[in-house]
Amino acid sequence: MPEPLLATEATAKILEEKIRMRRARVGIVGLGYVGLPLAVEFAKAGFSVTGIDISDQKIRRVNAGKSYIGDIPGSVLGPLVESGKLRATTDFSAVLELDTINICVPTPLRKTKDPDMSYIVSSCQEVARHFHAGMLVILESTTYPGTTDELVLPMLSKSGLEVGRDFFLCFSPERVDPGNPQYQTSNIPKVVGGCTATCTEMGRLFYSQALAHVVPVSSTQVAEMVKLLENTFRMINIGLANEMALMCDRIGIDVWEVIDAAATKPFGFMPFYPGPGLGGHCIPIDPFYLSWKTRQAGIEARFIELAGYINGQMPQFVVDKVQNALNDAGKPVKGSHIHVMGVAYKRDIDDMRESPALDVMLLLKRRGARVTYSDPHVPVLRVEGLEVAAEPEDAAAAADCVVIVTDHSSFDYQALVERAALIVDSRNALKGFRSAKIVRL
Ligand code: SAJ
C-alpha cells in the first residue's frame, strides 16, 4: 500500500502530472509583446492556452487569428486559434478553469519616476478573485526586488491557501527583444525563481515544456534582480557611450571610429553606441525600479541617476547639432524646414514608447522650425496632441536639414545623401558615406 501523499506532495504531484502531460490549462494575462509570444509558444507545445487582456480590440484580433505583434506572424497565430489551442477573453473568471497563470502586464514609471504598480495590482486582484488550489502563478512584469513576495503573495494567500503547498508562485523576467531576428521567446534562456524550492521546481518544469533553456534560481528576489541588472547594465553603458560622444565632440575626435576600433578587442569590451537618447518601455525605465527600491533601503544608485541624466541630454545635443549645422549654412532654425528620418524608438520596429524622436521634434518646433518626418513603421504620430502624418522619404530633398533619428534598414541612404542639402546623422547610419553635407554626433 503506497504511503498517502501529503497535501503538498498531492497538490504538487497532480499539477506536475498535468504539466508533464501538457494537459495543464495555461493562462496568460496581458497579450502584449511579451504575453502573446508566450501564449503562442505554449499553444505550439500542445497546451490549451487562454489569453486574458482588458483590451477588447486585442481579444478580437487574437480570436480572429490576426496578429498585432511584429514577432508573431498571422500565419503562426491563425492555425493555433483555429485548432482551438489558443483563445482570448477579457473575462477573468476564466481563471477558475486554469491551472497556470503568467502575468505579463506593463510596469511603467510615474512622472515622479516612482514605480507604477497599478497594472500588477489590478491584474493580481482579478486573478485572486478566481484563484483556486493547485495553481502555478508566475509574475513576468519587470519590477523591483520583493514585489512577488511582498505584493503578489499576500494577495493570493488571502485565499487561505499556503504557497508551496496548495499553490505555487514564481517570478520570471521577460527578455523579449522586439524585432530581434535571432532571439525570440522560444530560444531565449528563461530565468525563474520561486517563493519555495517546490515553487521554483514547478516553474522550471512548466517553462521547460515550451522553451529551450530554463535557468532556475534560488528565490523570486534573485529572479527580479537579474532582470534589473541586465537592463541597468545596458542603460549605464549606453550612457557611457553618450558621454564619450559629448567628450569626443568637444575634443574633435570621431567617436564612431573610436568605438569601432575599441570593438576589435576580442575580450573585455562590449560596444555600445551613442544616439539621440534612450527609448523603449524597458531600458529607460527599469533601472529606476531598482533605484527606487535601493533608496527605500537607504542606498543611492548613483550610476543609474547619472546615466539617466546623460541619456536625457541627448535629444538636446542632437538639436544643437542641427542648429549649428544650419548656422554654418547661414540659416536660422527658425523658419527652416527640418525633416526627421525615423521616429520609432529603435530601428526596424513601430514602437514609439519613450522615443527620443518626440523630444527632438518638440525641441525643434519650439525653436521655430517646421518639422516633418518619414518612418515606414509609423504612419502617424501625435506631437503636442496634434496628429502628424509621415511623409514619403523623398520629402527629405525639400528640407533645409535632414536629421536621422532612427536608422531603419529600409531607408534609401544613397538617395538621401544625393538629394538632401544637409544631414545630421545621430546613428552613424551614413557610416560608409563621405560628404561635407553630413554632420555626425
Ligand atoms: N540604444 C542606444 N545605444 C545602444 C543600444 C541601444 O542608444 O548601443 C538605444 C536604442 O536606440 C533604444 C534604447 O537604447 O532607443 C533601448 O534599446 P535596446 O536595444 O535595449 O532595445 P529594447 O529596449 O527594445 O530591448 C531591450 C532588450 N534589448 C537587447 O538586449 C538588445 C533587452 O535589453 C530586454 O530584453 C528588453 O529591452 C526588455 O524588454 O527588457
Boltz pocket constraint, residues with backbone or C-beta under 6 A from the ligand:
constraints:
  - pocket:
      binder: B
      contacts: [[A, 174], [A, 175], [A, 176], [A, 177], [A, 178], [A, 230], [A, 231], [A, 234], [A, 238], [A, 241], [A, 271], [A, 272], [A, 273], [A, 274], [A, 275], [A, 276], [A, 277], [A, 278], [A, 279], [A, 280], [A, 281], [A, 282], [A, 283], [A, 345], [A, 346], [A, 347]]
      max_distance: 6.0
